[in-house]
Amino acid sequence: MGNACAIVGVGQTAYKTKRLDVSMAGLLREAARRALDDAGLTWKDIDAVVIGKAPDLFEGVMMPEAYLADALGAAGKPIMRVHTAGSVGGSTAIVAASLVQGGVHDRVLTIAWEKQSESNATWGLTVSGPFTTSLVVGAGGYFAPHIRAYMRRSGAPDHIGTLVAVKDRQNAIKNPYAHLRIPGISREMVESTPMLWEPIRYLETCPSSDGACAMVLASEDAAKKAPNKPAWVHGTAMRSEPIFFAGRDTVNPQGGKDAAADVYRQAGIADPRRELDVAEVYVPFSWYEPMWLENLGFCGEGEGWKLTESGATAMDGDIPWNASGGVLSSNPIGASGMIRFAEAALQVRGLAGDHQVDGARRALGHAYGGGAQFFAMWVVGSDKP
């Protein structure tokens, strides 16, 4: 892994349907300044900036990183952009961490964002390629068949997705940054909403959000000067696989399994359910919780829905998932993966506020993207590895 890397600053904006009060640059600067304040640093203290963004087509702004350099204090400093579809927020954090682990920089600002109100991401995901017909409407239309395949394979009953939707939205009520905070959320409320892509109902899917998330990553020496307790990176992993090939398992992708195995190996984890205290996992549609429970090795195949139904992933369960409310509650696509990574760091720092998991010392941050073919994960802990 190289040199030790610490997360010394985290900054988030409020996630909303529309942030009409700020430009794209203003949105990013808001998150970045909060991360700098948390780290006790100024723009001058940052050595390099690594930014992540979902496809330019989502907002219709080509190469936005070029004009955002000034707003992020990167004038005259190295700046790098990362793009791995919906997993980009996680991949961006990992690339930034590698610059510290490799001894290239002492303090790196990393940031990811989306301003969906200035575009139509569902349209961007629906455009057909040359000489082909578009057969889906947005991400939900693409992933719904995978969910139905999981239900058939595992024998999961119809209500499991509803349980996840209620759990995550109850958690979101405790998170002041969350986009969807729905008092009185219940199974009846979820089940009364329209079916968008069978079996996904309206309240079982993520919103379209504006927002940005930023972190300051630091070397061991730089972390000693931070005013607040740091989180330490115990392992990072990225994997990808082709979206189409004969025999590909879209329900339980090999790339996800390989990334999880790698990050657990680095962190010295043999049993993630017992050795992790909390997980922030990319669940844009409620059924992906039981699917990712299996993919990430928290249980055996066909057992994920049973873990969800038992309450194991609730705040008072033995392995809380998405204490922040997750992607189901806030989804600025380019930032959604980084939010998972940042929330994992906040948990082990003891700074997650009302959605803090008591005694959290090791946490998983997870992101996936594209047609479930890009994966990024890190394990962070309160103790230096």
NORJODA-V489791 format. One line per field, one symbol per residue. psi: psi as a letter, one per 20 degrees, with the letter a starting at -180 (. if undefined). A space follows every 10 residues. Layout:
psi->???
//
This chain:
psi->ibqqpqoipp pqrqprgpmi iqrgghgghg gghhggghik rrhhiphrpo qqprphhhij oplhhgiigg hjkjpjqppq qqolbijhgg hghggghhhg hijgqhpppp qqrqmhijan hgghiipqrp jrppjrnahh hgighhghgg gggikprhig hgggggghhg hhhioiiqgo onqjprghgg iiqqogopko rgjjrqroqp rqpqqpqqrg ghhhiqhrpr qpoiqqqqqr qqhpqpjpni hmqhgggggg hghhghikph nhhhiqhqpo qnnhphiigh ghhghjjirr piighhgghi jhjrhjrinp plhiiahhip mnghihghgg gghgghgiik kjcikpppjp hpqppqqrrb llipqpqqpq riqp.
//
